[in-house]
């Protein structure tokens, strides 16, 4: 069995995330940013991180460009979370996408945020073939979210 793909954030990423999270909490969404809060699977304490909320044809998704991150693992166990911009907080549940469902969402995500997350895609961009996107899909968890 292959180890799950995970790219640990660097200190500069953590600093950037803190700035984005602070702006988002203040009500300034940075290119669709939200603060995701999920109960920690081990601690039971709320854990928060900024995420990019992607909307495709009216459906909303969370994509994990760094792979099997802590927020991904926590969300899978918790089964629900909240998304926040300013004072607006919405609870949600989700459905995790199967790999065959991911190519179109990955393409849309890369079109919108390649400048920010492209480094996590090893040269793959929005112009990649469906076959290439299907090939990399297992390393990128994607969740369709449903407002509670």
Secondary structure, 3 states (H helix, E strand, C coil): CCCCCECCCCHHHHHHHHHHHHHHHCCCCCCCEEEEEEECCCCCCEEEEEEEEEEECCEEEEECCCECCHHHHHHHHHCCEEEEECCEEEEEEEEECCHHHCHHHHHHHHHHHHHHHHHHHCCCCCCCCHHHHHHHHHHCCEEEEEEC
